[in-house]
Amino acid sequence: METNAKNSLHVRCNSLPSEPHPLVSQFKEQLQRLKDSEASTTSSSSFSIIHRLNGFQDLHDCADKLLQLPTIRQDLALACSKKCIDGLLDGSLKILDICGSAQDCLLQSKENLYEIQSALRRKGGETGFAIEVGKYMASRKNMKKVIQKALGNLKGMKVESSKDEEALLVFSILKESEAITVRSLESLLLFISEPKGQSKHSRWSKLSKLMQPARVTCDSQETEANEFVNVDAALQSVISQKHLNAENIRSQMENLEICIQDLEVRVEQLSRQLIRTRVSLLNILSH
């Protein structure tokens, strides 16, 4: 009788709501901060994208620390089925593939940029430079096809938050973290390739603003700046107008080079964090 009473008390104690681990609360706060930033941002500038990618460092660092806690690992292993954990692993692998595609595009863009910069320094005349511009634009066109394919893979991902009331809070916010990471990578890929919705008229309207060389910095008022589009427009003017504004083109390419370097660093950091998370999830499955 006494044993039954103790067991009953034990069950009741276990059923009582417990305070979440401080790291869980921190994880939720970081996630909410990113969601609020996403909701309040109306531009797709390099500044907004880099700012958002910066936020993922704290978010995924917190996730990694959570998954290192023995109690969290045990709870996930007990409360979540192997299928649930496999779903997280599958999602992280797909996101890593997208990060790889973004890194490849950024590297290709940087190499193409160096070729144009080299051609500009050679001063081989407008005709010779126009040939190099044609090669650059052809490479950009191929890159956009690669990005469209990557975006198609993103749309095929099921990243909705868990609606199961029995699912652990940690699992639920891990899924939410996956979802917002996917959306941010989608914004990055669109930024590199230039959104389809932007018309030729809109691109050409940028030319008047590009005539005055100016470096784009973090505190710039040009919040809508897309360095890839700016360089495309400046180079396209060489082909269509047969006019080489070397100073303008050089300025826009310098801005793009800085933008690419910043994006490369952020995407590389995100990839490393995702790999750490995958290792932690695999360790949970192995126990």
C-alpha positions as CSV (number, residue, x, y, z in Angstrom):
1,M,0.0,0.0,0.0
2,E,2.8,2.3,1.0
3,T,4.6,1.5,-2.2
4,N,1.6,2.3,-4.3
5,A,1.2,5.6,-2.6
6,K,4.8,6.5,-3.3
7,N,4.4,5.5,-6.9
8,S,1.3,7.6,-7.2
9,L,3.1,10.6,-5.6
10,H,6.0,10.1,-8.0
11,V,3.7,10.1,-11.0
12,R,1.9,13.3,-9.8
13,C,5.3,15.0,-9.3
14,N,6.5,14.1,-12.7
15,S,3.2,15.4,-14.2
16,L,3.6,18.8,-12.6
17,P,4.9,21.5,-15.0
18,S,8.6,22.2,-14.5
19,E,10.5,25.4,-15.2
20,P,12.3,25.1,-18.6
21,H,16.1,25.1,-18.6
22,P,17.5,28.7,-18.9
23,L,19.0,27.7,-22.3
24,V,15.5,26.8,-23.5
25,S,14.3,30.3,-22.6
26,Q,17.3,31.8,-24.2
27,F,16.8,29.8,-27.4
28,K,13.2,30.9,-27.5
29,E,14.2,34.6,-27.1
30,Q,16.8,34.3,-29.8
31,L,14.3,32.7,-32.2
32,Q,11.6,35.3,-31.4
33,R,14.1,38.1,-32.0
34,L,14.9,36.7,-35.4
35,K,11.2,36.3,-36.2
36,D,10.5,39.9,-35.2
37,S,13.4,41.2,-37.3
38,E,12.1,39.2,-40.2
39,A,8.5,40.6,-39.8
40,S,9.7,44.2,-39.5
41,T,12.2,44.1,-42.4
42,T,10.7,45.3,-45.7
43,S,13.9,45.6,-47.7
44,S,16.1,42.9,-49.2
45,S,19.3,44.8,-49.0
46,S,22.7,43.3,-48.3
47,F,22.6,45.0,-44.9
48,S,19.3,43.4,-43.9
49,I,20.5,39.9,-45.1
50,I,23.8,40.1,-43.4
51,H,22.2,41.4,-40.2
52,R,19.8,38.4,-40.3
53,L,22.6,35.9,-40.9
54,N,24.5,37.3,-38.0
55,G,21.5,36.5,-35.7
56,F,21.8,32.9,-36.6
57,Q,25.2,32.6,-34.9
58,D,23.6,33.1,-31.4
59,L,20.6,31.0,-32.3
60,H,22.5,27.9,-33.4
61,D,25.1,28.3,-30.7
62,C,22.3,28.1,-28.2
63,A,20.8,25.1,-30.0
64,D,24.2,23.3,-29.9
65,K,24.5,24.0,-26.1
66,L,21.0,22.7,-25.5
67,L,21.7,19.5,-27.4
68,Q,24.8,18.9,-25.3
69,L,22.8,18.8,-22.0
70,P,22.3,15.2,-20.9
71,T,18.8,15.8,-19.7
72,I,17.7,17.4,-23.0
73,R,19.3,14.6,-25.0
74,Q,17.6,12.0,-22.8
75,D,14.2,13.7,-23.1
76,L,14.5,14.0,-26.9
77,A,15.5,10.4,-27.2
78,L,12.5,9.3,-25.1
79,A,9.8,11.7,-26.2
80,C,10.6,12.0,-29.9
81,S,10.5,9.1,-32.3
82,K,13.4,8.1,-34.5
83,K,11.3,9.5,-37.4
84,C,11.2,12.9,-35.7
85,I,14.9,13.1,-35.2
86,D,15.5,11.8,-38.7
87,G,13.3,14.6,-40.0
88,L,15.5,17.2,-38.2
89,L,18.6,15.5,-39.7
90,D,17.1,15.5,-43.1
91,G,16.2,19.1,-42.9
92,S,19.7,20.2,-41.7
93,L,21.3,18.2,-44.5
94,K,19.1,20.0,-47.1
95,I,19.9,23.3,-45.6
96,L,23.6,22.5,-45.7
97,D,23.2,21.7,-49.4
98,I,21.6,25.1,-49.9
99,C,24.5,26.7,-48.0
100,G,26.8,24.9,-50.3
101,S,25.0,26.2,-53.4
102,A,25.1,29.8,-52.0
103,Q,28.8,29.4,-51.3
104,D,29.5,28.2,-54.8
105,C,27.5,31.1,-56.3
106,L,29.4,33.6,-54.1
107,L,32.8,32.1,-55.1
108,Q,31.8,32.1,-58.8
109,S,30.7,35.7,-58.4
110,K,33.9,36.7,-56.8
111,E,36.0,35.0,-59.5
112,N,33.9,36.7,-62.3
113,L,34.3,40.0,-60.5
114,Y,38.1,39.6,-60.5
115,E,38.1,39.0,-64.2
116,I,36.2,42.2,-64.9
117,Q,38.4,44.2,-62.6
118,S,41.5,42.8,-64.3
119,A,40.0,43.7,-67.7
120,L,39.3,47.2,-66.5
121,R,42.9,47.6,-65.3
122,R,44.2,46.5,-68.6
123,K,42.4,49.4,-70.3
124,G,42.1,47.5,-73.6
125,G,39.4,49.8,-74.9
126,E,35.7,49.7,-74.7
127,T,35.3,46.9,-77.3
128,G,37.7,44.6,-75.5
129,F,36.1,45.3,-72.2
130,A,32.6,44.8,-73.6
131,I,33.6,41.2,-74.6
132,E,34.6,40.5,-70.9
133,V,31.3,42.1,-69.8
134,G,29.4,39.7,-72.1
135,K,31.2,36.7,-70.5
136,Y,30.3,38.1,-67.1
137,M,26.6,38.4,-68.0
138,A,26.5,34.9,-69.5
139,S,28.0,33.5,-66.2
140,R,25.4,35.4,-64.2
141,K,22.6,33.9,-66.4
142,N,23.9,30.4,-65.7
143,M,24.2,31.2,-62.0
144,K,20.6,32.3,-61.9
145,K,19.5,28.9,-63.3
146,V,21.4,27.1,-60.5
147,I,19.8,29.4,-57.9
148,Q,16.3,28.8,-59.3
149,K,16.9,25.0,-58.9
150,A,18.1,25.5,-55.3
151,L,15.1,27.6,-54.6
152,G,12.9,24.8,-55.9
153,N,14.5,22.5,-53.4
154,L,13.8,24.9,-50.6
155,K,10.1,25.0,-51.5
156,G,10.0,21.3,-51.4
157,M,11.0,21.2,-47.7
158,K,8.4,20.6,-45.0
159,V,9.5,22.9,-42.2
160,E,6.3,23.7,-40.4
161,S,6.4,23.8,-36.6
162,S,5.3,20.8,-34.7
163,K,1.6,21.0,-33.7
164,D,1.7,17.9,-31.5
165,E,0.9,18.9,-28.0
166,E,3.0,16.0,-26.7
167,A,6.1,17.1,-28.6
168,L,8.9,18.5,-26.6
169,L,9.3,22.3,-26.6
170,V,12.9,21.8,-27.7
171,F,11.9,19.8,-30.7
172,S,9.3,22.4,-31.6
173,I,11.7,25.3,-31.5
174,L,14.3,23.3,-33.4
175,K,11.7,23.0,-36.2
176,E,10.9,26.7,-36.0
177,S,14.7,27.4,-36.2
178,E,14.9,25.3,-39.3
179,A,12.0,27.2,-40.9
180,I,13.4,30.6,-40.3
181,T,16.8,29.5,-41.5
182,V,15.2,28.3,-44.8
183,R,13.5,31.6,-45.3
184,S,16.7,33.6,-44.8
185,L,18.6,31.4,-47.2
186,E,15.8,31.9,-49.7
187,S,16.2,35.7,-49.3
188,L,20.0,35.3,-49.8
189,L,19.6,33.3,-53.0
190,L,17.1,35.8,-54.4
191,F,19.4,38.6,-53.5
192,I,22.3,37.0,-55.4
193,S,20.2,36.2,-58.5
194,E,18.0,39.3,-58.5
195,P,14.2,38.8,-57.8
196,K,12.2,38.0,-60.9
197,G,9.7,40.8,-60.0
198,Q,12.2,43.5,-60.8
199,S,11.5,44.8,-64.3
200,K,14.1,46.0,-66.8
201,H,12.7,49.5,-66.4
202,S,13.4,49.3,-62.7
203,R,17.0,48.1,-63.3
204,W,17.6,51.0,-65.8
205,S,16.2,53.5,-63.4
206,K,19.2,52.6,-61.1
207,L,21.6,53.9,-63.7
208,S,21.0,57.5,-62.9
209,K,21.8,56.9,-59.2
210,L,24.9,54.9,-60.2
211,M,26.5,57.8,-62.0
212,Q,27.8,59.2,-58.7
213,P,30.3,56.7,-57.3
214,A,29.8,56.1,-53.6
215,R,30.8,53.3,-51.4
216,V,27.9,51.4,-49.7
217,T,28.5,51.0,-46.0
218,C,26.6,49.6,-43.1
219,D,25.3,53.1,-42.1
220,S,24.3,54.0,-45.7
221,Q,20.9,55.4,-46.3
222,E,20.5,53.2,-49.4
223,T,18.7,50.5,-47.5
224,E,17.4,48.9,-50.8
225,A,20.9,48.5,-52.3
226,N,21.5,45.3,-54.2
227,E,25.2,45.3,-55.1
228,F,24.7,42.4,-57.6
229,V,22.0,44.4,-59.5
230,N,24.0,47.6,-59.4
231,V,27.0,45.9,-61.1
232,D,24.7,44.2,-63.6
233,A,23.1,47.5,-64.5
234,A,26.4,49.4,-64.8
235,L,27.9,46.6,-67.0
236,Q,24.8,46.4,-69.1
237,S,25.2,50.1,-70.0
238,V,28.6,49.2,-71.6
239,I,26.8,46.8,-73.9
240,S,23.7,48.8,-74.7
241,Q,25.0,52.4,-74.7
242,K,28.6,51.6,-75.8
243,H,29.9,53.8,-73.1
244,L,32.5,52.9,-70.5
245,N,32.2,54.8,-67.2
246,A,35.3,53.2,-65.6
247,E,35.0,55.2,-62.4
248,N,31.4,54.2,-61.8
249,I,32.0,50.5,-62.7
250,R,35.0,50.4,-60.4
251,S,33.1,51.8,-57.5
252,Q,30.2,49.4,-57.9
253,M,32.5,46.4,-58.2
254,E,34.3,47.4,-55.0
255,N,31.0,47.6,-53.2
256,L,30.0,44.1,-54.5
257,E,33.4,42.7,-53.5
258,I,32.9,43.8,-49.9
259,C,29.3,42.5,-50.0
260,I,30.4,39.0,-51.2
261,Q,33.2,38.8,-48.6
262,D,30.7,39.5,-45.8
263,L,28.1,37.0,-47.1
264,E,30.8,34.3,-47.5
265,V,31.8,34.7,-43.8
266,R,28.2,34.5,-42.6
267,V,27.2,31.5,-44.7
268,E,30.4,29.6,-43.7
269,Q,29.6,30.2,-40.0
270,L,26.1,29.0,-40.5
271,S,27.3,25.8,-42.2
272,R,29.7,25.0,-39.3
273,Q,26.9,25.5,-36.8
274,L,24.6,23.2,-38.8
275,I,27.2,20.5,-38.9
276,R,27.6,20.7,-35.1
277,T,23.9,20.4,-34.7
278,R,23.8,17.3,-36.9
279,V,26.6,15.7,-34.9
280,S,24.6,16.2,-31.7
281,L,21.4,14.8,-33.2
282,L,23.3,11.8,-34.5
283,N,24.7,11.2,-31.0
284,I,21.1,11.2,-29.7
285,L,20.1,8.6,-32.2
286,S,23.0,6.4,-31.3
287,H,22.0,6.1,-27.7
